[in-house]
Amino acid sequence: MVLSDAMVDSAKNTRGIRDKNGKRHQKGVLLWMKTTESRNR
């Protein structure tokens, strides 16, 4: 999985995204990036 510096910086700055329950977690960012990348293929 190739990530651009901008995507990595964005993930670090947001410190995780909110899941549907409103909880913030870093794993959510990684999962979102994977699903986004697979969707772009």
N, C-alpha and C positions, 0 to 999 in steps of 0.2 A: 504494500500500500504506500503510495507516494503522496506526501503532504507538502504543500507549499509553505514557505515561511509565514505567509500571511495567515493561513489557516491555523498553524500551530500557535502563533501569537494570539490570534482571536480566542482559541481554546483556553490558553493560559489566562488571558485577561478576564474572560467570563467566569473562570473557575467552575466550569460545569454548567450544563443547561438545566432548565426546569423540566422535570418529567411531568406526566399527566397528573401526578399527585402534588406537584408543586415543590418537590424536593430537588435540591441542587446536588449534582454529583458528577465527578469527572468521567466516570464510566459512560454516562449519558452522552457526553461529547464524542467519545471514541465510537460508540455505537452509532450515533448520528452520522459521523463522518463515513463509517463503513457503508451504511445504508445509502448515503448520498452518492458515494463513489460508485457503488454497484448500480445505482439508478441512472448514473450518467453514462454507463457503458453502452 
